[in-house]
Amino acid sequence: APTSFADSREERGGLVRLEGLCASKQTQATLVRMAGAGEAKGAGGLVRSLYLAMRSMENKVGGGEGIEGIYGSITESGVTKIMEALAEFGGMDKSSTLLDVGAGLGRPLLHALVAYGVKSIRGIEVDPVKCQKAKVFVEKTLEMVNKKGTEAELEADEDWLQCRSIESLDSLGPTTHVYTFWEGIPVVAKEALGALFSESATCKAIAVVQRALRNKDTLLYLDQLGFTGVEVAKSFPVTMSGSGRTFRAYIICKCGVPRFGSTAEREKAPVLDALASDEQVGEAIQQKKRRGGVKSARGQKHSQSSIPFMKIKKFARARRQKS
């Protein structure tokens, strides 16, 4: 069996060509991002059709449950935010290859294919039942979307999905961007992905969805899992469909990858580059203090995003007792 993702598809589309424009590389990159965002916005109606088709097909294949791990899907708005962030901070566009680790039915991959026209989608899943369902799900869903009248027929390679563990791979092949939902994924798989991502010459960014890292050093946590030379470009909450459970999406880029976020967004970034100096760390702490926080009952100052979870539960219990 192959030990890497090989991409045999001929390139469809590509970056916007800025011929005849005397512009800096940064300006060109910004224009490319804006063009991609415009296409995604213009594809909004098609994305809505995609989600209607996915809902119909999920019922026909018997849901996304299998025999391994758990199953759940992020809401349409949550996936939209994740894909926008991968495009904005990680440069995902029509030339990109997106890999979903723990692909399930492949819903995020279809979103990227329809909204951003990525060159290729790939998935890896250990559950044979989910793999069997996913192949039918993706094929039939794309057939339904294509009937809505797309500019070019959307399709996935026959071998887009590999039914195996991430630990069995030697490389990520031509993958440029990765999406993964980490709930239920063992630590050994996370470590394998961290090493493969860091060693890849083509990977630019990864979106990790998991429980929020409370009172933890995000970069230290990633380093322990094998992600080296990376920075967290952005993080935000996303919600599960049905259950309404909230997780957090972390957009992680390799250091040196052009980030197209606004200056204001970069100043609000909660973490620093892995190579940040002591002065930068001190300045970041001072900025966080200046932005203010809240005081607990003991007069200690906390950032609103880092109040201990147990303390919140304790206060809630006290309020119930008083009432």
Salt bridges, closest charged atoms under 4 A:
ASP7 OD2 - LYS119 NZ 3.84
ASP7 OD1 - ARG122 NH2 3.14
GLU39 OE1 - LYS94 NZ 3.37
GLU58 OE1 - ARG107 NH1 2.72
GLU76 OE1 - ARG48 NH2 2.54
GLU143 OE1 - LYS140 NZ 3.93
ASP157 OD1 - ARG9 NH2 2.54
ASP157 OD2 - ARG122 NH2 3.21
ASP159 OD1 - ARG122 NH1 3.52
GLU183 OE2 - ARG211 NH2 2.75
GLU183 OE2 - ARG245 NH2 3.84
GLU231 OE1 - ARG259 NH1 3.48
GLU265 OE2 - LYS234 NZ 3.66
GLU283 OE2 - ARG290 NH2 3.12
